[in-house]
Amino acid sequence: MTIKTQFLLFSLLSGLIHIPTSYAESSSQAQNSNQSIVLDVQNMTCAMCKFTIKKALTSVEGTKEVSVNFEDKTASITFNPQKTNTKALIKVITNAGYPATEQP
């Protein structure tokens, strides 16, 4: 195999390596499929409760973002509905001692 043939082969193969970057669009579509909910949370008696609630919610696979507001007694959650659902999120914080219901 000559140097010219090797260079041509190398050029063709290196071009194939860069093809997967065109799939970046599909990951942005997956991000757009996230769902957000707000839960009313009971039994929040101190500012430290929000850390327990956040830890419980983030332990659920598919949870993307969690924000707990002690003053409003709410939890805002963004999650991947293909990996979890509202019922599972409510169950995990209820099991942690904080019963919750979805806001309308």
ABEGO torsion letter per residue (X at the ends): XBAAAAAAAAAAAAAAAAAAAAAAAAAAAAAAABBBBBBBBBGBABAAAAAAAAAAAAABBGBABBBBBAAAGBBBBBBBAAABBAAAAAAAAAAAGBBBBBBX
